[in-house]
């Protein structure tokens, strides 16, 4: 009996801690509008509006490009000639549907073409695409009616023959292994023959469409290239392959790769071992988890050391050398999560994880390998204790070449004797741009950056093969571009002023013009709105190329002659235009059709500007109202937050699938707003405002925003303030309820890094700061201390829901567990929800989570506790065929 009472007592404690015993103090104040919310899930909104921008696929000739664009009328494929200022369909959808129907003998129509991807071929005079069709369906080919499987029989027979040859070779290898054994196991002899793999129910038919004639035909003998194995890093000239086996590097040539793609264990494959000093946690190969290892081992199941990807390989453009930075994590401590859903038994996952302030951190070695001599040169890169290294890579081209595989990643220098890289001190206060001699390993510092918070960088760009350099820096408090001589001597600052440049789009060396993205330069605009600009390397003034009070996204072609500009705001539908390098509009491309959204009741959110808690700094936000908004009512207000400093999670462009918009429909005003310290697109002062105070820095601005909005808008009830966020937003949410417990009443905190002393070193030390200390002998150590949410757990007064995925290997569940522990010990009632088998994002449980989170706010802000056990809002969207029908939902909740 005593034991029974003890169990009951323990159960009561658990229920009290999780808030399940808590009852609403008052009767429901307002019914949540579940019906309206259920009509505006992301999935349903996605059926009312489709593509919101043009993604250009630049072609090799004539500065042309093609794009696909989906509307409520179906998907269209367009080709644009910027010089002629024309756009036209690649093919007539209705005619294509008719031809496909006549060939495949399956009905198609213009609005529902099954084509998703295509490639221009034959010097861009034709396109190729493919369709999956039933193997046994009839098709018309060569004037006859044939089964789809018969059309591609030649290709399939070839593949079957190759597979049979592989299996025969493998069987022969196994028999030879058995002969070498003294005794064969009885169970091996009794093992039944493996069952043949079932034949695929579908086959892939490839089609050739000739642009000039409109002729469509099947390509019966076309064999799509086999996907390259993921372990293969192929040189730019496609003659050499680098991969890993065990902890070391190996080479093979293109012929051996071709053999390996057909039979991974073919004895004719020639491998050359390149290194022998790789070891666990100081490996030349990529770090793989257990599931990835199993996947790679499938092809070489009898080998202990199977082929795996090498670390991040960067090739010289001439394919003679490659660089690789390997990380020595042998002294870095382990971290663990337990996958309770692993079959057949729960499994322990172990991984290296460097935490802030810890002595033992990863150490990087930068090496260059010569493909011909097989030699290794270690670059003399050491300068800072616990430094990090970044290899500078060449920019990717935008032209879509007719090739089977993506190009290799190449280093920035056009020659194999020079390698550019960056190195940064652990406290991130110092950054060196370095040039290394790949033969001797000697290093020269070209540019130095020093700052008392943290130095941030953008990729280095070369002019004239390295005779000049373009470098980005925040040394004057704003992010700008600078022109240097190749030796590192400053020539001039290219951009200046109280705005921030965000990235290089193109560099025209002949015209000596730089094309880039920037924000905050145009007066009377939201400073986060980006635009495309050009500036001359000779110091000519900056030119705006896509004006208009909106957020612009430019996509420039490699020739730096034309770019596609897509722009929108949260309260304006997106539009895409083609502009030339001078900013002139060449063509209007597409405007997103929002008529179906509007007819369904959609209302645009409302952007606003407000003052920060200092009364000086402007903050920019977005307000979402219920679509049945009544200005005479009072609405609880909910803040969706992310503190930064890498982003503020405030929408700037049109987004009909917004989670904030969905939550508002239950009967809330939902607000997204920035805060000082929250975003790098403002000044360095704004961005680094929270440096040294990572827990509390953004909260005063959030609180002040609600207070000002409540004064301006009588429909906002600032006595019912909610807040929610994920990751850093989860951290901020819990902090808000603990720092301002009388103001923030309800918080939903998911996967929060509540204890940044056990979060990853990079984020925590960077944004909060770490102190480098040298003793009298010159030995360096690092000191780190930070405020934690658990330190003030006793302040909680409002309703708080904490969630985490139980195998989160980014923000470890320990962050949440420690706050839970502190709240229990402070005798607080709160709620906890665990997502089994989920990592930092909640994956296939995201829909459930959206509704569960909404339920929590409906209960504790609206006082609506009418939720049923079944989530009808989700269940009624699922097909119930083949399963027992669920009971009907309660009246009034359909």
N, C-alpha and C positions, 0 to 999 in steps of 0.2 A: 504493500500500500504506500509506504514511504517513497519507494522508487517511482510509483505511478505519479504521485504528487510532484516529485522532483522533475519528471519529464514534462508534466503540465506547466510547472513553474517556468522551466526553461523555454517552453513554447511561447508563453506569455511575454517573456522578456524579448524574444526574437520578434514577435509580432509588434510589440510596442516600439522597438527600435526601428522597424521598417515602416511604421506609420499605419499598419493595416488595422489596428484597433481604433485609430483616430476617427472621430465622427465630426461632421460639419457642425460648427457652433450655431449656425443660423439656418433657417429654411432657404431653399434655392432662391437666389436673387433674380436670376435671369436664365432662361433656357438657352443652351448652346445650340447654334444652328448647324447640326450635323448634316442635314440634308443639303444645305448650300455648300458646305465644305466638300462633301462627297462628289459634287459636280465639278470641283476645281482641283482635282489631283493632278500631278504632273502628267500622268498618262492620258487623262481626258483632255487636258489643255493641249497636249501634243497632237490631238486629232482635229484641233481647230485652227492651228497655225503650223506651218512646216518650216522650210528653210528660211533662215533670217540673214543670209549673207552669201555672196559669191566667193567661192574658193577657186581661184584661177589655176589652171594647169598649163603653164607656159610651154610652148612648142619650140622646136629648134629653128624654124624658118619664119621670117617676116614679122617677128614680135607678136605672133598670134598666140591665142590661148583658147582652151575650151573649158566649159564648166557644165555641171548638172545642177538643176534647181527644181525642187519639189514644191508644188502648191496643191490646193484642193482639187485641181484639175489633173493631177498626176505629175510625173517627173519628165522634164524636158532636158535635152542635151544640146548645148549651143556652142558654136564656134565664132570667135570674134577676131576680126582683122582690124587692129588699131589704126594702121596706116590708111586704109580705105574707110575707116569709121563705120564699119558694118558689123552686124551680128546676125546670125542665121542659124536655124536648126541644123544639126549635123545630119539628121534624117527626119523625114516626116513620120511622126508617131503612128498615125493611122495607117500609112503605107507599110511601115515596119511591122505593125501588128498583123496586117493582112498577109504579108510575106511569111512571117513566122508561123501563122496559122496554117498556111498552105504547105509549109515544109514540115513542121513538127506535128501537124494534124491535131493540134490542141488549140482551143479558142483563146485568142488574146484580144485585147482592145487597147486603144491609144492611151487611156488613163491608167492602165495597169500593166505596162510593159515590165517584164521581169528583169530587165537589164539594170545592173547596179554599177558595174565598172566596165571601162573599155580602154583600149590602147590604140593610138595612131601608129600605123605601120606603113611599109612600102613608100618611104619618103613622104609620109603624111598624106598619101592619096587614098588611104583606106583605113578602116578601123576593124579591130578584132574584139569580140566579146564571147562569153560562154553562157550556157544555160544548163541546169541540171534537169534531166528528163527521166521518166521511168524507163528502165532497161527494156521492158517488154512492150512499150508503146510503139505504135507504127509511126514512121516518118517517111517523107518523100525524099528520095535521094537518087540522083542520076537517072531520073525518069521512072524509077521503080518504087514500090512501097516495100519498105524493109523495117525490121525491128531496130530500135535505136541501138541496141547492143551489137547488132550485126554491122552497123555503119562504122563503129569504132573498133571492130573485132581485130583488125590488124594491129592497132596500137595496144589493145588489151592483151592480145596473144603475145606480143613482144614483152609486155610487162610480166605476164604470167611465166614466160620462159625464163626471164631474168630472175624472177622470184624462185622458180624451181631450181635453177642453177645455184642460187644462194643457199637454198635449203639442202641441196645435195652436197654442196661443199661443207656446210656446217655439219651434216650427218657424217661425212667422211672424217672430219676433224674429231668428232665425238668418238667414232669407232677407233681412230688411231690412239686417242687418249685412253680408251678402255684396254687396248692391247698392251699399253704400258703399265697397266695396273696388274698386280699379282692376283687379285681376286675381284670379281665383279659382284656387286651387291645384288642379292636376290630380288630386291624390290625394283632395281633398275631393269632386270630381265623381264620382270612381270609387268612392267609399266605399259599400259595400253598405248597404241599409236596416237599421236596428237590428232585431234579432229581438225579437218580442213576449215579454214576461215570461211564463213558464209559469204556468198557473192553479194556485192553491193546491189541494192534495189534500184539505184539510179546510175546513170552514166553522164559524163560531162560532154556536151556537144559544143564545139567551137565554130563560130561563124565569122565569115569575111564579108564586109560591106564596102563596096566601092563607091566613093563619094561622087564621082562624076556621073556614073550611070545609074546609081541607086540599086545595083545588083547585089542580092544577098545569096550566099551559098554556104553550105556546111563545109568545114575543113576536116575531112575524115581521117587524114593522116597526120594532122597536127598533134604533136605531143608536147603538152605543157612541161616546162622544165621542172625537174624535181626540186623541191625546196632544199636549199643548202642546209646541212646540219648546223645547229645553233652553236656548236663548238668551234666552227671554222671562222677564223679571222683572215680574210683573203686580201692580198696586196692589191694596190691600184691597177697593176698590169695583169692581175688575176693569174699569176704564175706561181705564187708562193702562198702557203697556208700556215698560219700559226695556230696552235691549240695546246691544251694542257692535258697531261696524264699524271695522275697522282698529284704532286705538288709542283711539278716541273713543266718546262716548256718543250715543245716538239715542233718540228717542221715537216711538211710534206709538199710535194709539187702538185700542179693541177691535175696531172694524170692520176695520181694516187687519190686525190679528192674525188675524182669521177668514179674510181673503183669503190671508194668508201661509201659513196652515196648509193651505190647499188648493193654492195655487200660489205658491211662495216668490218668483217673479219677476213676479208680476202687476203690470202697470203702474198699476193703480188704488190700489196700496198707497201710503199717504202717510207718509213718514218726515220727522222734524224732527231736524236735527243739533243736539245740545245743547252739545258742547264741540269745540274745535279745537286745544287745546294738548296733547293726548295724544301720546305718542311711545313708541318701543320702550324697554322697561324702566322707563318712567314712564307707564304706561298706565292708562286707566280700565277696561280689560277684563281678563278673567281670564287667567291665565297658562296656556297650552295647550301640550302637547307635539305632536310632529309627527303622531302618529296621530290625536289629537283634532282637529287642524286639518283633516286630510283628511276626517274625518267631518262636520264642520260645513260644509265646502266642497261637499259632494255636492249640496246643494240649490241652490247658486249657483255652479256650476262655472266659469262664464264670468267671474266677478268676482274681481278681485284681493283686494278687501276684502269679505269675506262676513260675515254676521251671526254673532256669537259672544256668549257671556254677558258681561254687565258684571261688575265686581268685586262683592264682597259688598254687595248693596243692602238697606238697611233703611228701610222706609216709615214715615211718620207714620200713626197709626191712621185719620186722616181723608183719607188719600191725596193731600193737598195737596203734600207734600214727601217727599223721600227723602234719606238720608245714605249716603255712600260714602267709604271710606278707601282711597286709592290709595298704592302703594308705589313710591318712587323707588329703583330698583336699578341705575341707570346706572353707578355706580362700583363696584358689587359685582363681584367677580371671577367668571369662568366656571369651571365644572367640566364634565368630560366622561366619558362611558362609550361603549364601542363595542359595538353590537349585532351580534355576529358571525353571528347567525341571520337577520338582515334580508335580505329578497329585493328585487331580485335580487343586491344587493351588500351586504356588511357596511356598517353605517351609523354615523356619528358622532352622538351625542346631546349637545347642549350645553345647559346650564342654569345659572342663577345660584345660587350657593351661598355663603353668608356663614359663614366659619369663625371660631372663637373667637380673640380677641386682635387680629383684623385691624382696620385703621383704617377701611376703607370698608364701611359697613353700610347696610342699607335705611333710608330716611327716609320717614316716613308723613305724608300730608296728609289731614286730615279735612275734608270739604266737605258742604254741604247744598244741594240743588237745589230750586227752586220750579217745580212742574209748569206753572203758568199763565204766570208771567212768564218762565220759562226762565232765571232768574238763578241764579248760583252764589255762595254765601257760604263762604269758607274759615274754618273755626273756628279761633280763636286758641288753639291747644292747646300750643304749644311751651313746654317748660320744661326737660326733661332732654336731654342729648346722646344721640343714638341711641335715643330713647325708642320705646316701642310703645304703640299705641292700641287700645282695645276699646270698641265701641259696646254700650251696655246695651240688651238686647232684652226685649220683653214675654214672659212665660211662655206656653207653648203650652197650649191647652185640651185636655182629654181626651175631650170629647164628640165622637162621630162623626156629623157632620151629613151629610145626603144631598146631597153636592155632588160635582161632577165632578173638581175639582182641589184640591190642598192649599192652605190659606190662606197669604197672604203673611207674611213676617217683618216684624214691626212694632217700632218702638222703644218704650222703656219708658214715656216720658211719654205721658199720654192726649191731649195737645195737640200741635199742630205747631210751636209757638213755642219749645218747650223740648226739648233733647236731652241725655241723660245719657251720659257716657262715662268710661272709666278710662284713665289714662296711667301708665306705669311706667318707671323709670329703667333704663338698660342693665344696671347691676349688680343690679337687682331689689330693692335695699334700700329703695326709696321707691315709693309708689303713691298716686295722687290720684284720688278720686272727684270728677268734675267735672260741673257743669251749665252748658250753653251756651245762649245766646240765638241762635236760628237765623236771626234777622233781621240782627243786628249782628255775630254771630260772637264776641261777648264771652263769656269763660269765668269761672266762679266755682268755686273749690275748696270742696267741701262736707265731705269727710272726707280726712284724711291718715293714711297708714300708714308707719311707719319701723321697720326691723329690720336687724340687722347680718349676717343671713344672706340669706334671700330672702323677700319678702312674697308670700304666696299669697292668692288671693281667690276668692269665690263671687259669683254674680250679685246685683246690687242689687235690692231689692224696694221698691215704693212702697206706702204706706198712704194711703187717702183722696186719691188723685191726686197725691201728692207732699207732702202736709202733714206726713207722717212718713215715715221711711226705716227699713228693716231691713237691717243690714249685718253681714257675717261677718268675724271677725278672730281671729288667733292671738296677739294682743298680750299675753295673760297666759300664753302657753305652751301653750294648748289652743285648738282651734277652736270659737268660740262666737258667738252672735247678740247684736246690740246694737240698741237702738231709739234713733233720733235724731229730732229735729225736722227739718222740711224745710230749715231754714237750716244744718243741720250741727251743732247743739248736742246733745250726748249727753243722753238722757233716762235710760236705765238699761240695764244688762246683763241680757239675758233668760235666758240659760243660763250656768251656771258649774260648775266642778268639774273633776276629773281624768278627763275623757272628751272625745270629739271629735264635734261635730255635722257631718254629711256633706252635707246638702242639704235644701232646702225642698220639701215635697210639696204644701202648700196654705196659703192665708191666708184666714181667715174674718174679714172686716173688721167685720161686724155683731156677731159674738160676740167680736171682738178676740182671736182665738186663732191661733197659728201651729202648723202641723203640719210635722214635720221628721224626718229620719233621723239617728241617732247611734249610736256604738259605744263600748264600754269603760265604760259607766255601771253595768252590772249586776254585782254581786259574784259571784265564783266562776264566771265565764264567760270564754270566749276573748274577749279585748278587741277582736277583729276582727268579732265577731258584731254585725250591725246590727239595730236595732229602730226602730219608729215611735213618736214621742212628740208631745205637744202642750204648749204653754206659753202662758199669757195675756200679752198685751201690757201688762197692768197690773201685771205682776210676780208673778202667781200661780205656784205651784210647777210644775215639770215633771212630766208624767204619762206613764207607760209605757202604751202602748195594745196591744201584742202581746207579752206575756210568754212565756217559754219558752226554755230553753237551746239555742238554734239560731240560725242566720243567717236573718234575716227580711227580706223584700222587700215593701214596702207600695205599693199603687197606689190613690191617693185620687181620688175623682171631683171634678168642678169645684164641686159644691155643698158639698164638705167635710163630707159626711154619712156616707158609707160608704167603706171601702177593702178591697181584696182583699189578703190576707196569705199569701204563699207562704214556707214555711220548711223548712229541712233542715240536715243536717250531713254531713260526709263519711261518717259511719257510720250515717246515718239516712235513710230514704226521704222524699222531699218530700211536703208536704201543703199544700193551699190552703184557706183559710177566708175567709168574708166577716165583717167586723167593722164596727160602727158607730163614730162619732167619739169615743165614750167608751171604746172598746176592748172592748165586749161582742161575743161571738160570735153572729152572726145565723144563719149557715149553714155547715156543712161542705160544701165544694165537691168537691174531688178529692184522692185519695191515690195517689201513683204505685205501680203494681203492680210489685214487684221479684221476684215468685215465679219467673218464668222465668229470671231472672238467677241466683237462688240455686240453682235446680235444675240449672243448667248448671255450677255450681261456683264462682260468684262469691263473693268474700269482701270485706267492707267493709275499707277501709284504717283505720289506727289513729291517731287524733290523740294528740299528746303535748305536754308542756310540759317545758322544759329551761332551764338557765341559760346566759346569754351568757358570753363569756370574762371579763367583769368579776366573775362570781360573784354578781351582784345582779339584773341585768335578766332578766326572763322572756322566753323565746323560745317560739314556738308552731309546731309542725310536724305533719307527717303522714307515716306510715310505710306503705309498700306492700310486701306480701310475696307470693311466688309462691302461687298457689292450691293447689299441692301441697306447701306448706311443711312441712318436717320440722325440729322444734326441736333434733334431735340433730345436724343438719348445721351446717357453717360456710358463711356466705354472704358474698360480696363486697358492699360497700355502695356505692351510687351516689347522689350528690347532684344533684338538678335545681335549678339556681340562676338567680335573677335578682337583682342586687344592689339594685334600686330606683334612685333613691329614690321613684319614683312607684308602685311596687308591689313585692311580694316573690314573686309567683307561687306562693303556697302555697294549695292548695285549701281552701275553707271550706264548700262545699256539695257535695251528692251529685253525682258525676260518673263514670258508668260507662264513659265513653269516654276516660278519662285516659291520656295518653301515658306517665306514670309507672307506672300500673297495667300497661299493655302491656309495658313494658320489664322489669318485675319478673318476668314469667312465664318469662323465659329462665333464671332462676336467680339473681336478685339481690334484695337488699333495697334499695328505692329510697326516698329521703327528700327531702321538701320542708320547709324550715325558714326562718324569717325571720332577720334580722340587724339589729343596731343601724344606723340610717341607712337602713332599707329601706322604710318605708311611712308615708304621711301619716295613717293612721288611728290612729296612736299619738300621743304628745306631740310638740310641736315639737322638743324635745331629742332624742327618739328619731329623728325624721325627719331632722334636720340633723346627725346624728352624723358623717357622712362628709364634711361640708362642708370643702373644702380638702385632702382626701385621697381623691380619687375612685377611685384604683386599688385600695388595700389595705384600705379600712375594714371591709369585711364578712367578710374571709377568716378572721380569728381566731375569729369566732363559728361559722363553718361547721366549722372544724377541731375546735373544742371540742365542738360538738354530736356529731360522730362519736365522739370519745373518750369522752364520757359515755354514749352509747348502747351502745358496746362493753362498757363496764363493767356496764351494767344487763342486757345481753342477750348471753348466751354464743354465740348463733348468728351474731353479727356478727363478721366478720373485718376488723379495722381495719388489717391489713397489705395489704389489697386495696381501696383506696379510689378510686372513680371519681367524675367530676364532668362535667356537661354543661349547656349553656345556649345560648340564641340571642340575638343582638344584645348588649344589656348583659350577658346571661348568658354569651354567648360571650367577651366581654371578661373577665368574672370567672373563667371557666373557665381560660383561658390564664394569667391572673394567679395563680390558685391553684397551678398547676404550677410557676410561676416563683418565687413567694414562699415556698411550702412544698414544695420539690421532693422532700423525703424522705418526705412524708406522702401527698400526692396522686399516685397512680401512673398513672392513665389519665384523659385529658381529651378531650372532643369539643366543640370550640368552633366554632359556626356564626355567620357574619356578625357577628363581634364588632367593636366600635369600639375596637380595641386602641390607637389613637393619637387620643385625644380632642382633640388640637390640630388635627386635620383633620376632626373630626366637626362637626356643625352648632353654630353659636354658641349657640342657645337652650339646648340640653340641657347642653352642656359648661360654659358660663359660669354657668348657673344653679346647677347642682348642685356644681360644684367651686369656683366663685367667680372673679370678675374684679375687679381693683383699679382704681378710678377715681383718677387722679392729675391734679392741676392744677399747671401751672408758674407762675412768678412773674407772668406776664401774665394768668393766669386761664384759659389754654387747657387743655382737658380731653383727656386721652388715657387709654387703658385698657391695663393690663399683665396678661398671662396666662401662666402656666406650669403644667405638669401632668406628673406621672409617666406614663410610657408602658410598655406591655408590652415593647416592643423594647429598652428600656434594660436590662432584666435577662434578655434571651434566653439569655445564657450560663449561667443557673442550671438550665436544663432537664435533668431526669433521667428523667422518666417518658415514657410514650407519649402523643403529642399529635396529634390530627387537627384541621386547620383547613379550613373550608369558606367559600365565599362565592358569591353569584350574580354573574355577570360584568357585569350591567347594574344593579347595586344603586345607585339614586340617593338612597338614604337614608343608610345606612352604606356609603360608597364602598369598592369593592374595594381601594383603596389602603391602607385600614386593615389588611387581611389581608396584602397584598403586602409591606408594610413589615416586618411581623413575620416573614414568610417570609425576607425578605432578612437580617434580623438573626440568625435561627436558622442560616441557611446560613453566614454569616460567623463564627458561633460554632462551626461544625463540628458541628452537632447533626443527628441523624436524627429525622425527623418525617414526618407524612403530610399531603397536601393533596388536596382534592377540589373541583372547580369545577363549578357548575351553569350550563350555557350558557342564555342567554336568560331568566334568572331575576333578579328584583329582590330586595328584602329578604326577602320570604317566598318559598318555593320552589314555590308554586303546584301545578301538575299533576305535579311531581316529589316531592311531600311523602311519598307512600307509599313510594317508592323510598328516600328519605332516612331514614325511620323504620327500615327494615330495614338499611340500610347502617350507620347509627349503632349499631344493636343488634349487628350483626356485629363492629364494632370492640371493643365491650366484651366480647363472647363470646370473642374472640381473646385480648385482653390482660389480662382479669381472670379468665376461666375457663380459658384455655389451650386453647380449642376452635377449631381451625383447619380444621374439616371443611366449611366453606362451599363450595358448588359455584358454577360460573360462572353458571348460571341461578338466579334467585330464584324457586324453586318456590312459595314462600309467596305470591307475587304472581301468578305465571303460572297457577296452578291455579284462581284465582278468576276468571280472564278466559275468556269464551267463545272457543273456538277455531274456531268455524264460519267457513268461507270462507278459512281459512288452513291452511297445512301444519301438521299436528299436531306438537307438540313431543315430544321424546323423554321417556320416563318418568323421574321423579326417582330418585335412588339409593334402594336399599332402606333402610328405616328413617327416611327423611326425608319420607314422605308425611304 
